[in-house]
Amino acid sequence: MKIRNFLLAAVGLLMLASCQTQNTETLMDILQGKPKKESQWGKLDDNFPNNVGNTFNNDPKTTRIISWQSKSETGEVIMGNDTKVSASIKNGDWYFHHVNLDNLVPGKTYSYIVGSGGKYSPIYTFKTENDNLPNGFSIIHVTDPQIGTSNNPDTGKSDEVTDAGAWKRVIEAALTTCPDAAFIVNTGDVVNTGSSATVPREDRIPYYFDYAQKSIANNAFIYALGNNDTLDWFGKYFYANDNQNVDTSGVLYSFNYGSAHFISINEVFSSSNDDDDSEKGLSYGSGSQMAWLEDDLKAASEDQSIKSIVVMTHQPDFGKKTPENADTDLAKLFEKYNVNLVLAGHYHFYMRSKSILATGDEVTDGTGTVWFIPNASGSKLNDVPAAVRDYWERAEQPGLPMFTQLDFTQTGIRLRAYTVDSGNADLFEDVQL
């Protein structure tokens, strides 16, 4: 506190001097820090705000949630000369901070820093949703960076640097291709778990943030965590908005953006039953969660302003299972309420289904659901299963990490998938859904 008061006093003198010279420097400009040194990437820095995240609350036009991790028991977000004090929780030797920014102006670009006690981040920026989107909007979909999945042949241990480097190239190529993305969807497996780990699973999270920190801090990220992640990371590194249903079964939340309704489904994961055709689907949530989900889908389907319903999840029913085992209660709900698109991951190959019912049967009257997996955004790339599924429209392994741009327009959803080789994005598929 003494350090902060000293800094504020010094800043006050500087601002007084700046008024006399018509200097427009703000508190944020004066206190901004430098980026974390590349030599420190993948490690928590005691003297730096780590793992800075950015998402929005239930209204993308007027809210943001900014989060980070530090050794300081207090924190703040500074925007210009305005300061917002964080809510902070202690976990081990570290504090996890977040600030809810509200009453923001639609369509406005904001700049901010995070930190406290003279230890602040560089300046990051974001833009809120416009009041009107006559030309629609675009989002980016990534999945399965799964940092820690590669093995170093010399040590037999995991190679986080290789995986994080691939993730860095993908997200930078994605934002170069689609610089005005409204937000970025990550459908899970942020990091990997496994017995050959060089570092514990949660200790890999700084690799995910550090190798893409500017991208993650400048853009709203929406998460549907995977079976290699843990749901208690919500409230620490990632945040769900206020329109949610959370219990021991998982985290569900939803929001509107433009004329589309988005739902994120994060369940308590099982890493085997979705791969095993002896199991008829996943066990989805509690009864209260399924009721919440149906109410949410029903409301969206009855809202005349909503033109598309998109679900984000990690483990899809329709990916490589037989139609009989993919015909779950969840898939039936999607059919009942005309979910247009399911964005998923988990399988690490490229798969786009036909427009299908819960039975896996194709329909052409606009009532079906397209299930989609954009390969993976990291180093782990799996072969397409030998057993061909009739519901596949396209299933391939191009041998390169990928991302997808989705354009929401008055005529529907346009999907453009890209491969990334040495940082360059090459169009893989362009299709109107």
NUNUVO-139533 format. One record per residue: residue in one letter; x, y, z of N, C-alpha, C, CB in turn. Coordinates in steps of 0.001 Angstrom, whole numbers, plus 500000, padded with zeros to 6 digits. Glycine has a CB too. Example, Ala and Ser with C-alpha at 12.3 -4.5 7.8 and 13.67 -1.06 7.14 Angstrom:
REM residues 2
a513190494310507800512300495500507800513200496700507800511308495527509046
s512850497750507080513670498940507140512900500030507870514084499402505725
This chain:
REM residues 433
m500824498802500000500000500000500000500860501252500000499067500004501201
k501955501248500791502848502403500813503458502649499451503947502209501845
i503823501544498776504423501680497441503421502311496487504891500303496899
r502163501824496555501157502360495650500894503836495929499862501565495767
n500798504208497218500569505618497555501707506500497075500390505783499059
f502930505974497200504084506723496704503994506916495201505388506008497064
l503632505809494505503508505886493051502423506866492633503212504511492473
l501281506814493330500199507724492981500582509174493217498956507387493772
a501328509409494299501792510778494553502716511246493439502515510865495909
a503612510345493033504532510692491949503777510914490656505583509598491761
v502794510056490431501987510201489216501232511521489239501000509024489070
g500703511885490428499985513148490534500852514329490147499465513335491935
l502107514321490612503023515400490244503291515402488750504338515272491011
l503475514194488190503731514108486753502536514587485941504081512678486364
m501325514222486408500128514644485690499934516154485783498899513922486237
l500291516738486948500206518179487090501145518850486113500526518606488521
a502345518292486028503316518855485073502837518673483645504695518198485249
s502185517530483391501742517266482026500646518227481611501254515832481893
c499797518628482567498746519593482254499341520906481779497855519832483472
q500473521280482399501104522538482041501736522477480656502148522907483072
t502091521266480227502716521118478907501771520467477902503995520294479018
q500480520329478283499449519721477455499821518299477059499209520563476212
n500525517589477952500822516179477746499588515365478109502055515733478587
t499218514370477279497996513599477510498265512254478160497266513390476210
e499422512055478758499720510800479427498739510551480569501158510802479951
t498304509317480675497383508925481743498123508081482771496169508147481173
l497403507760483859497947506873484878498355505542484261496928506652486002
m497537505036483366497847503782482678499150503888481880496692503390481748
d499319505001481160500533505185480361501779505210481240500443506477479548
i501663505854482381502826506023483250503206504728483958502555507106484275
l502198503941484366502467502737485156502666501476484319501343502511486115
q502414501535483028502514500340482192503886499675482321502242500697480731
g503873498353482289505106497592482369505547497093481002504938496427483317
k506620496348481000507129495747479774506637494310479671508675495801479733
p506608493753478462506204492345478330507162491426479081506144491938476849
k506663490280479463507508489281480103508625488871479155506679488050480531
k509828488728479677510960488324478848510717486927478278512273488356479663
e511119486751477027510894485464476376511579484327477133511394485507474935
s512698484632477785513398483596478559512569483101479740514733484132479064
q511537483877480122510670483511481243509367482867480797510366484728482074
w509148482766479492507900482173479013507757480744479531507847482191477471
g506579480424479973506316479100480521506569478995482009507144478096479817
k507024480090482628507306480109484065506522481242484711508832480270484337
l506088481031485932505449482099486674506512483056487195504602481535487833
d506261484349487022507202485391487422506678486080488673507421486419486278
d507471486044489745507049486657491013506816488153490884508086486399492088
n507460488788489921507422490251489817506615490721488615508833490805489731
f505618489933488228504915490245486990503497489688487062505671489671485763
p502495490376486473501155489789486374501166488665485328500094490881486001
n500891487456485752500950486294484871499558485921484363501583485104485600
n499529485257483213498310484607482697497129485570482621497938483415483577
v497316486672481917496266487682481785495213487179480804496854489046481312
g493966487109481272492860486630480450491811487696480231492226485420481083
n491014487511479177490016488495478768488793487741478248490589489473477675
t487634487979478837486380487443478311485297488465478609486032486037478935
f484072488179478207483001489102478558481995488409479459482310489643477298
n481218489226480159480143488698480961478954488448480043479777489663482122
n477733488415480555476613488019479706476238489047478652475428487742480550
d476785490245478670476510491238477633477821491681476992475747492457478221
p478147491165475799479406491540475143479483493011474751479603490700473920
k478343493708474762478336495119474386478856496014475502476937495547473999
t478669495596476744478932496521477858479792495943478971477642496971478440
t480297494711478816481043494095479913482325493427479441480177493083480622
r483248493257480370484443492434480201484832491883481576485624493260479559
i485456490709481573486084490161482772487571490027482465485445488771483195
i488408490713483239489858490654483080490422489885484279490490492102482972
s491287488912484017491812488067485094493312487892484947491116486695485102
w493982487592486081495427487346486054495864486715487367496209488658485796
q497122486344487435497700485648488583498964486380489014498011484156488243
s499159486555490317500364487246490783500666486847492219500200488781490673
k501791487339492733502157487150494133501573488246495026503673487116494276
s500971489260494433500405490365495211499008490002495693500364491664494374
e498687490317496946497380489965497480496290490901496981497415489978498989
t496662492022496387495690492939495802496033493153494336495664494292496568
g495062493626493586495286493909492175494301494941491669495183492637491349
e494558495453490487493674496454489906493822496468488391493972497846490488
v492744496847487746492772497156486315492727498671486186491572496473485539
i493639499212485404493678500660485176493374500924483709495067501267485578
m492362501754483477491975502163482125492045503680482070490536501643481744
g493051504197481370493263505639481390493650506085482778492015506384480921
n492788506902483408493008507329484785492046506652485767492867508835484883
d491254505701485268490274505027486110490842503701486628488963504785485327
t490598503431487898491111502230488547489959501377489064492064502600489698
k490021500080488761489041499129489255489785498083490092488245498461488073
v489429497960491371490099497020492270489570495615492022489894497427493754
s490468494640492061490109493258491752489505492544492945491320492500491268
a488716491514492648488410490471493624489550489477493546487006489782493349
s490086489044494671491298488219494687491127487050495638492526489057495089
i491581485883495192491554484695496044492959484106496095490522483639495518
k493319483541497244494640482940497396494544481442497153495224483231498800
n495519480939496408495620479506496162497092479142496237494997479106494773
g497482478475497303498896478207497510499639479497497770499494477481496306
d500717479708497032501521480925497191501080482042496257502982480615496950
w500012481821495493499630482765494455498232483313494696499706482105493087
y497993484495494136496684485114494174496117485159492757496758486535494793
f494844484846492666494136484919491389493165486092491453493383483577491071
h493308486999490508492553488252490508491596488296489321493507489462490472
h490461488949489501489625489274488356488844490549488645488668488107488021
v488567491265487578487802492514487653486661492432486647488713493766487373
n485442492680487121484294492790486221484167494242485768482979492305486919
l484344494458484498484159495790483935482747495854483367485237496109482833
d481968496830483804480610496959483287480344498404482891479577496485484332
n479159498632482361478762499966481871479710500488480798478708500960483030
l480284499565480027481120499979478911480242500446477758482044498830478461
v480838501145476832480102501698475688480173500715474522480677503089475270
p479057500335473925479093499420472776479926499970471625477680499136472290
g480701499093471007481480499464469837482690500333470117480615500156468888
k483109500426471367484238501277471720485477500441472013483892502149472928
t486646500971471653487928500326471949488469500863473266488952500562470800
y488850499948474149489380500298475464490802499768475607488478499738476586
s491616500492476360492964500047476701493062499870478205494032501054476195
y493922498939478649494010498663480088495360498049480435492871497725480531
i495696498131481724496804497372482305496294496690483565498035498296482619
v497010495652484008496663494979485262497910494911486136496087493546484998
g497693494780487441498811494623488358498570495345489660500083495120487727
s499657495638490367499609496398491618501031496601492105498744495670492701
g501193497551493031502468497737493706503650497975492799502746496576494531
g503435498682491690504540498965490776504846497840489811505761499277491553
k504072496749489857504286495605488962503067495491488050504518494267489775
y503185496062486869502051496151485961502376495524484606501631497608485781
s501321495169483920501432494582482585501665495666481536500168493776482245
p502009495262480320501958496210479209500506496622478952502587495594477927
i500302497578478071498956498011477713498347497010476727498978499443477102
y497134496573477040496357495715476139495088496460475729496005494346476821
t494457496026474645493253496693474159492181495665473794493581497580472943
f490931496091473847489822495270473364488719496190472861489290494321474484
k487805495612472079486663496370471563485383495656471939486755496551470025
t484403496395472452483109495828472796482271495624471532482368496738473798
e481227494800471673480338494544470539479592495817470144479337493423470880
n479423496030468849478650497162468353477168496966468643478877497352466848
d476447498090468760474998498021468943474325497364467744474421499420469168
n474804497671466557474240497121465337475338496460464522473535498214464515
l475017495298463957475984494559463142475328494213461806476478493261463879
p475092495229460951474371494975459692475092494017458761474137496269458970
n476408493956458882477190493054458029477595491773458738478426493758457531
g476998491542459913477328490345460655478636490481461418477399489174459725
f479212489348461789480463489337462545481161488019462300480213489556464063
s482432487950462721483237486740462548483826486326463888484363486964461504
i484026485027464056484727484508465215485798483534464750483748483825466199
i486712483207465646487765482224465388487524481028466296489194482834465623
h487711479828465750487584478602466542488917477860466532486443477692465990
v489437477597467722490640476777467899490312475672468892491861477638468393
t491114474638468897490912473569469872492190472778470076489784472638469426
d492318472189471235493372471228471554494804471709471288493136469992470781
p495200472855471855496642473154471846497416472064472597496917474547472486
q496798471558473649497261470414474446498770470460474704496902469109473742
i499190471540475322500618471770475551501166470740476543500862473210476074
g502219470071476136502824469008476922502603467632476328502288469041478312
t502003467582475133501734466284474514502911465744473711500531466389473621
s503800466638473247504978466191472489506028465605473427505583467363471680
n506818464698472905507906464102473681509258464494473100507769462571473716
n510185464803473976511561465049473572512262463700473446512300465981474592
p512713463325472230513307461992472058514585461787472865513600461753470603
d515259462877473216516508462752473977516256462455475452517330464026473846
t515141462990475976514865462831477408513701461885477687514574464178478027
g512858461661476678511664460860476903510610461597477701512025459590477605
k510815462881477927509876463698478687509096464608477741510617464533479758
s508068465242478283507228466115477464507998467349477014505975466531478238
d507584467883475865508253469029475250507245470170475134508847468657473847
e507123470942476212506149472026476229506485473124475233506054472609477613
v507769473380474998508177474476474122507723474218472682509705474663474175
t507855472992472213507413472660470857505918472876470702507770471214470515
d505151472392471672503699472529471593503267473986471701503033471708472690
a503881474728472618503523476136472789503913476950471559504197476713474041
g504994476575470907505397477254469675504382477047468567506763476763469221
a503852475830468452502815475555467458501557476363467764502487474049467417
w501177476412469045500010477188469467500206478667469135499756477007470981
k501377479198469375501680480605469077501502480893467589503119480954469515
r502025480010466746501918480235465296500458480192464837502742479181464527
v499682479280465416498284479155464998497475480389465378497654477910465621
i497563480820466643496723481938467063497161483239466393496764482091468586
e498435483419466154498889484623465452498441484610463996500417484745465529
a498503483451463350498018483348461964496518483589461899498356481966461370
a495788483084462893494337483265462928493968484740463032493731482490464098
l494650485472463906494328486882464099494854487752462963494892487366465418
t495858487285462243496288487985461031495248487789459931497682487479460561
t494689486587459854493672486279458849492345486952459165493474484777458745
c492001486990460441490710487551460873490956488551462007489726486415461338
p491534489712461693491942490652462756490776491276463510492779491751462165
d489582491258462924488428491874463585487504490840464217487647492714462593
a488051489687464563487236488636465188486520489181466421488114487422465575
a485226488875466535484453489333467689484943488662468968482957489050467481
f485271487379468867485845486643469984486447485351469456484778486355471079
i487125484634470338487803483389469978487268482271470850489344483517470133
v486839481189470222486356480002470924487482478989471013485120479389470210
n487763478519472224488716477428472438487943476269473061489927477878473358
t487803475168472293487000474047472780487841472992473497486257473407471627
g488857473440474217489432472610475253490709471872474988488495471678475615
d491161471185476044492487470601476159493551471675475936492661469445475153
v493511472636476834494501473718476836495897473141477039494179474760477941
v496003472194477962497274471519478220497036470016478245497908472004479559
n498096469262478348498031467807478346498295467269479751499043467218477340
t497778466097480008498151465359481199498757464040480764496933465139482139
g499655463489481562500294462234481177501451461899482083500768462299479747
s501840460624482097502862460150483023504261460620482657502839458655483082
s504455461048481399505794461478480985506009462971481177506029461117479534
a505146463587481965505197465041482111506525465518482695504054465513482987
t507068466570482070508220467252482641507774468113483820508933468115481573
v506590468698483693506020469526484751504585469073484978506083471050484385
p504030469299486182502635468933486433501695469671485488502258469231487887
r500518469107485309499566469621484327499287471106484500498276468855484416
e498922471549485691498550472950485870499744473874485689497938473160487245
d500944473371485941502131474197485752502427474467484279503325473533486396
r501708473795483387501882474055481959501074475256481471501493472832481167
i500134475692482275499255476774481836500022478034481430498274477112482935
p501099478432482132501837479613481664502366479490480234502989479880482588
y502646478282479758503057478136478366501931478569477430503468476682478073
y500716478159477765499559478526476941499409480041476873498270477888477499
f499501480714478023499330482165478051500545482896477482499070482632479475
d501734482558477945502914483349477597503200483364476099504117482818478332
y503024482231475444503329482171474018502261482866473172503472480722473579
a501171483263473804500112483963473079499524485089473926499007482982472665
q500328485655474853499769486567475846499096487783475230500845487018476782
k499700488403474257499089489593473658497765489240472999500038490233472629
s497730488117472299496498487691471633495399487410472645496752486447470780
i495744486739473739494742486361474740494256487582475517495319485316475707
a495133488529475807494752489713476584493996490737475750495986490359477182
n494219490737474437493568491717473561492211491255473048494462492026472389
n491901489966473192490690489421472591489897488618473623491040488539471378
a488587488664473507487736487865474380487835486399473974486264488355474321
f488179485540474926488251484094474700487105483424475449489632483517475161
i486445482488474767485364481707475340485819480253475382484038481870474519
y485704479609476538486263478267476717485186477216476951487237478261477876
a485401476062476349484712474823476712485843473846477039483737474276475532
l486159473699478310487353472959478706487238471482478385487615473142480182
g488395470815478248488431469434477799488799468442478882489384469305476683
n488892467162478489489157466095479454490565466155480030488937464755478806
n491486466879479377492821467083479934492896468306480841493828467220478817
d491830469095480873491753470264481744490951469885482994491100471484480999
t490803470822483914489945470580485073488997471753485244490787470362486359
l487777471447485664486749472483485737487019473519486820485410471851485976
d487879473200487807488175474209488823489058475322488270488849473563490026
w489491475194487018490228476299486397489317477467486065490931475823485136
f487975477198485962487040478314485911487081479003487266485585477838485553
g487200480314487249487335481059488494488780481306488873486646480331489604
k489713480724488103491135480985488314491739481579487036491884479677488724
y491809480753486003492405481201484742491352481605483714493284480107484166
f490177480995483807489117481199482829487827481524483581488938479941481915
y486944482261482920485721482676483583484507482399482706485788484156483942
a483442481918483351482140481785482713481298483000483081481432480459483139
n480416483394482181479622484582482473478525484282483491479008485134481190
d477743485302483824476745485166484887475539484328484481476279486526485318
n475312484164483168474182483353482712474636481906482653473652483833481316
q474653481236483812475315479943483915474539478999484818476734480114484434
n474895477730484703474446476708485637475668475906486028473327475795485019
v476027475944487291477260475310487754476934474400488930478325476376488155
d477325473137488841477296472252489990478427471245489831475912471539490129
t478401470189490617479516469232490569479581468481489245479398468237491710
s478528468580488429478527467912487130479238468721486059477115467634486695
g479372470033486265480036470816485233479652472273485248479739470248483899
v480056472969484173479822474398484008479159474607482650481159475217484125
l477953475163482656477253475522481435477004477023481462475916474727481288
y477157477684480333476814479103480270476493479499478839477961479969480822
s475815480635478676475386481040477341475369482555477214474002480469477027
f475311483020475974475251484455475694474794484654474256476634485138475936
n474341485849473975474025486254472608475121487154472073472662486970472544
y475408487006470797476291487959470108475675488183468739477797487427470000
g475345489449468449474647489725467201473354488937467168475528489382465981
s473109488239466063471884487456465919472115485977466217471324487616464515
a473178485640466924473495484243467249473472484024468757474874483852466677
h473077482826469155473094482416470553474139481321470722471688481926471017
f475008481478471715476113480554471952475951479912473325477479481281471845
i476209478599473389476138477852474640477425477060474804474896476910474670
s478068477193475962479270476425476276478915475328477266480388477340476846
i479278474087476923478987472935477770480301472327478236478123471881477013
n480530472372479541481737471818480144481311470828481211482649472939480744
e481438469540480926480989468521481861482166467934482638480241467415481119
v481834467148483691482855466341484346483247465256483349482338465726485719
f484520465234482990484930464504481811485298463058482108486083465195481169
s485024462214481143485550460851481123486328460703479838484409459772481235
s487564460269479923488426460247478745488303458959477953489856460447479152
s487377458059478353487306456788477643485953456515477020487649455680478568
n484851456862477715483581456346477217483140456970475904482522456559478239
d483653458150475560483273458712474269484047458057473132483504460218474260
d485114457340473427485893456665472403485485455204472253487367456760472727
d484635454722473131484329453296473200482890453086472746484548452738474641
d482709452383471625481371452189471101480537451229471932481449451695469699
s481126450627472953480318449819473855479524450702474810481201448851474640
e479889452010474856479185452953475715478258453800474853480183453849476508
k477028453952475279476074454750474517476147456195474985474634454194474668
g477130456905474469477223458332474737477785458659476102475887458952474601
l477966459936476319478454460434477598477316460599478598479178461760477407
s477660460639479858476680460948480889476664462456481070477006460215482235
y475654463103480515475658464554480458474999465165481680474964465029479207
g475795465747482549475315466641483572474290466060484530474749467806482939
s473850466909485418472817466549486372471453466848485763473007467308487709
g470414466381486443469073466686485973468814468175485916468053466027486855
s469320468912486908469100470360486921469827471035485760469567470960488256
q470988470504485411471720471099484289471025470826482964473150470565484243
m470534469614482782469810469312481555468542470155481454469462467820481491
a467892470392482588466699471249482594467083472678482232466001471214483978
w468192473164482817468663474522482487468974474627480997469921474886483322
l469656473612480468470030473631479060468800473646478161470904472428478730
e467795472826478489466586472818477655465866474161477730465637471685478090
d465792474744478914465155476061479042465897477101478212465107476499480520
d467226477036478246468033477998477497467829477820475992469523477843477855
l467855476576475535467644476295474112466237476705473674467874474801473822
k465257476423474496463871476773474167463723478285474014462905476250475253
a464296479036474957464199480495474895464881481037473632464829481127476153
a466040480486473308466752480948472110465977480615470840468150480325472045
s465389479412470809464656478999469609463397479821469390464293477533469700
e462845480375470468461632481177470368461914482665470187460787480972471592
d463165483061470292463564484467470148463695484801468656464915484750470902
q462837485649468156462822485960466728464090486684466259461610486804466407
s464821487262467206466052487968466815467231487016466650466399489035467850
i467080485768467108468162484788467024468034483986465732468147483843468252
k469056484066464897469059483375463609469864482082463639469607484286462540
s470805481954464581471655480764464660471862480391466115473018481001463959
i471898479077466390472242478579467715473494477718467567471054477766468357
v474537478054468344475830477379468261476190476847469638476936478339467729
v476551475582469691477000474959470943478504474741470871476257473608471204
m479187475004471980480625474786472086480866473727473154481383476115472427
t481549472655472783481843471591473730483148470928473313480681470552473798
h483699470096474174484972469460473822484768468110473154485835469290475060
q484061467210473820483902465848473325482565465726472595483991464822474489
p482571465622471276481309465593470540480701464197470511481520466092469121
d479382464144470460478725462855470252479054462328468852477187462984470441
f478935463211467869479228462813466495480628463289466136478174463389465505
g481560462345466173482939462609465801483490461396465095483796462966467031
k483505460276465847483912459015465218483083457826465680485368458748465502
k482122458049466588481301456946467061480275456536466012480602457326468361
t479702455356466194478594454933465350477380455804465657478269453428465566
p476488455985464687475285456789464955474463456262466122474417456842463721
e474444454934466296473669454361467394474173454832468745473709452847467331
n475469454922468900476057455328470178476185456836470321477411454697470339
a475984457558469238476013459017469302474617459601469538476605459586468016
d473610458775469472472225459218469613471894459409471095471251458197468961
t472371460516471662472257460772473098471104461716473401473561461351473641
d470819461874474693469803462841475102470203464248474678469585462786476621
l471499464519474718471973465836474317471727466065472821473470465990474646
a472082465087471992471853465213470559470371465382470247472406463997469827
k469524464708471015468071464851470827467616466272471148467308463841471713
l468200466869472204467872468264472521468286469194471384468557468694473831
f469466468944470826469940469785469723469002469681468527471369469385469313
e468505468472468259467555468299467160466242469009467467467301466807466896
k465743468849468697464454469424469077464439470929468939464110469045470491
y465563471575469287465594473041469279466433473607468128466138473550470602
n466716472772467146467329473222465900468660473937466128466379474138465161
v469560473276466857470928473791466972471596473680465610471743473013468062
n472150474775465126472728474794463785474107474176463712472794476194463287
l474915474414464755476331474056464673476868473690466046477149475209464073
v477639472610466106478359472231467324479849472340467040477977470779467794
l480541473214467776481988473379467668482637472507468738482412474886467825
a483516471611468338484074470633469271485565470439469026483339469292469147
g486107469389469620487527469080469496487751467624469835488379469989470406
h488790467363470640489059466082471273489719465045470369487797465529471793
y489261464918469112489727463813468283490977464125467471488641463401467361
h491321465387467307492580465781466653492656465358465182493754465184467405
f491526465328464508491522465269463048490409466191462559491319463792462523
y490417466502461262489434467432460715488168466661460362489997468175459468
m487038467104460917485782466452460634484658467478460580485486465379461680
r483932467461459470482700468239459348481592467271458955482847469407458294
s480557467235459767479468466314459479478512466912458451478715465960460764
k477658466077457928476510466550457169475549467230458148475808465372456398
s474519467849457628473469468380458485472600467203458892472629469502457762
i472637466845460192472068465568460616471117465715461796473174464606460975
l470300464688461968469443464542463133470200463790464220468127463810462768
a469554463571465360470194462848466462470495461405466093469313462887467700
t469791460886465106470033459516464640471228459412463703468804458988463943
g471778460564463279472863460568462306472377460641460882473704459356462476
d471061460672460673470497460749459321470594462173458789469026460274459312
e470928462286457516471073463596456889469715464204456583471902463488455609
v469620465524456773468428466276456378468870467486455565467590466715457628
t468002467916454674468348469037453790467351470183453889468429468561452352
d466498470144454933465470471180455063465859472275456043464168470560455497
g467137472295456461467611473350457352467368473080458823466968474628456988
t466890471878459166466585471579460570467686470777461253465279470821460664
g468700470339460536469731469494461117470842470279461783470310468615460067
t471761469527462398472918470088463096474192469647462399472934469656464582
v475116470584462195476449470266461701477381470170462902476953471339460672
w478070469030463020479070468824464072480444469043463445478953467382464715
f481308469790464160482551470220463521483742470129464463482412471639463015
i484841469551463966486120469469464681487194470041463758486459467977465107
p487873471121464153488857471759463270490268471197463429488883473243463529
n490388469851463435491681469211463654492181469593465050492716469629462549
a493340470223465171493878470673466453494766471881466214494670469537467164
s494948472673467258495742473900467157497105473749467818494993475065467785
g497566472511467965498862472236468558499603471183467766498706471795470000
s500455470438468445501346469481467779500735468101467589502610469348468561
k499756467747468421499190466404468368498127466315467278498593466016469730
l498404465526466230497490465353465100497248463861464918498065465999463788
n495992463437464972495653462021464884495173461641463491494590461673465908
d495358460373463143494847459859461878493323459778461923495454458473461567
v492728459881460760491284459670460652490994458189460897490743460127459249
p489999457870461716489693456457461975489395455692460688488504456342462927
a489764454426460675489553453600459484488073453361459227490276452266459630
a487274453305460289485841453055460133485140454331459681485224452538461457
v484740454364458424484089455544457852482662455649458396484081455476456291
r482268456877458737480915457120459223480097457814458136480939457972460519
d478869457340457967478008457894456922477685459359457166476723457098456828
y477738459798458438477384461192458723478526462161458414476979461335460180
w479718461650458100480813462548457726480540463192456367482152461782457695
e480700464483456296480754465178455009482196465271454542480125466589455112
r483087465499455512484519465532455206485290465133456449484963466941454707
a486241464234456288487094463802457401488488463569456841486533462500458101
e489443464376457322490806464312456786491817464651457870490968465268455589
q493066464317457609494178464765458427495200465413457496494809463578459242
p495189466755457421496125467434456522497559467467457021495667468825456291
g497786467060458279499145466986458789499705468302459294500028466467457740
l498842469291459488499257470593460008498223471088461022499432471622458852
p498647471866462009497667472448462931496750473407462192498373473175464092
m495564473652462773494540474406462048493774475361462960493568473449461378
f493071476289462331492065477129462979490947477354461980492672478492463471
t489835477879462463488682478130461605488159479535461835487573477097461860
q487760480180460751487036481449460815485586481180460461487661482519459857
l484680481656461305483249481493461078482619482867460925482581480702462239
d481972483095459780481328484370459490479819484214459647481688484864458061
f479226485018460518477781485008460740477169486177459984477438485086462263
t476406485871458945475834486898458075474316486710457984476479486845456661
q473682487581457213472235487481457032471838486217456293471718488690456287
t472775485618455560472458484423454768472871483124455449473128484511453422
g473416483184456652473794481974457356475203482026457906473655480801456453
i475833480870457990477177480751458561478132480259457479477185479784459790
r479194481007457278480252480604456345481440480101457153480675481792455410
l481933478922456810483053478303457515484269478285456608482697476869457978
r485360478861457102486637478824456379487701478236457293487055480250455888
a488215477085456919489224476390457711490590476595457084488899474885457827
y491602476771457938492957477064457476493954476119458143493328478537457770
t494940475705457375496121475052457936497178476109458187496661473937456990
v498096475815459117499166476760459448500503476046459331498976477353460881
d501348476546458448502689475996458240503690477129458376502816475299456843
s504554477069459387505567478109459637504950479488459787506585478132458509
g503764479546460363503126480829460626502240481334459512504153481834460903
n502233480660458351501412481091457230500109480303457191502175480929455911
a498992481007456980497684480366456922497316480082455470496606481248457595
d496927478842455188496493478445453852495076477898453931497457477393453240
l494212478372453032492819477966453043492699476476452746492012478783452029
f491998475766453623491797474326453485490397474004452991492053473629454811
e489406474761453494488023474532453087487234475819453265487382473375453903
d486318476079452338485444477261452392484047476781452038485932478417451407
v483133476791452997481818476212452777480743477037453488481786474755453263
q479587477158452846478429477794453463477606476714454152477572478570452407
l477380476865455443476642475846456189475129476054456053477051475872457675
